[in-house]
């Protein structure tokens, strides 16, 4: 049985503003795992510890904002 969402999930909007070219393969893989395919693409994710950890590893390539 599916749970009813009583609390609205917190979301985060991420934009790739710098290319991962020239950075380590691990950072390139993290950018790809976040769902990015090209520059200046914007993606929304639910704030989870896994997503926040990935953002922290490549914060120098991203622009992050919280969504209400």
C-alpha positions as CSV (number, residue, x, y, z in Angstrom):
1,X,0.0,0.0,0.0
2,X,1.3,3.4,-0.9
3,X,2.0,6.0,1.8
4,X,0.2,9.3,1.7
5,X,2.6,12.3,1.6
6,X,1.5,14.4,4.6
7,X,4.7,16.5,4.6
8,X,5.8,18.2,1.5
9,X,9.2,17.0,0.4
10,X,11.9,19.6,0.3
11,X,13.4,20.0,-3.1
12,X,16.6,21.5,-4.5
13,X,17.2,23.1,-8.0
14,X,20.6,22.5,-9.4
15,X,22.2,24.1,-12.6
16,X,25.4,23.0,-14.2
17,X,27.3,26.2,-14.8
18,X,30.9,25.0,-15.3
19,X,32.0,22.1,-17.5
20,X,33.5,19.0,-15.8
21,X,36.1,18.8,-18.6
22,X,39.5,19.0,-17.0
23,X,38.3,17.5,-13.7
24,X,38.8,14.0,-12.4
25,X,36.7,11.1,-13.8
26,X,35.1,10.7,-10.4
27,X,33.7,14.2,-10.6
28,X,32.5,13.7,-14.1
29,X,30.7,10.6,-13.0
30,X,29.1,12.5,-10.1
31,X,27.8,15.2,-12.5
32,X,26.4,12.4,-14.7
33,X,24.8,10.6,-11.7
34,X,23.0,13.8,-10.8
35,X,21.4,13.7,-14.2
36,X,23.2,16.3,-16.2
37,X,23.8,15.9,-19.9
38,X,24.8,19.4,-21.0
39,X,25.8,22.8,-19.7
40,X,23.3,25.2,-18.2
41,X,20.8,22.4,-17.7
42,X,18.6,22.7,-14.6
43,X,17.4,19.7,-12.6
44,X,15.3,19.4,-9.5
45,X,15.9,16.7,-6.9
46,X,14.4,15.8,-3.6
47,X,16.8,16.8,-0.7
48,X,18.2,13.5,0.5
49,X,21.5,12.8,2.1
50,X,22.8,11.0,-1.0
51,X,21.9,13.9,-3.3
52,X,23.3,16.5,-0.9
53,X,26.6,14.5,-0.7
54,X,26.9,14.4,-4.5
55,X,26.3,18.2,-4.7
56,X,29.0,18.8,-2.0
57,X,31.6,16.9,-4.1
58,X,31.0,19.0,-7.2
59,X,29.7,22.3,-5.8
60,X,32.4,24.2,-7.7
61,X,30.6,23.2,-11.0
62,X,27.0,23.9,-9.8
63,X,24.6,26.6,-8.8
64,X,22.2,25.4,-6.1
65,X,19.0,26.9,-4.8
66,X,16.2,25.6,-2.6
67,X,12.7,25.3,-4.0
68,X,9.7,26.4,-1.9
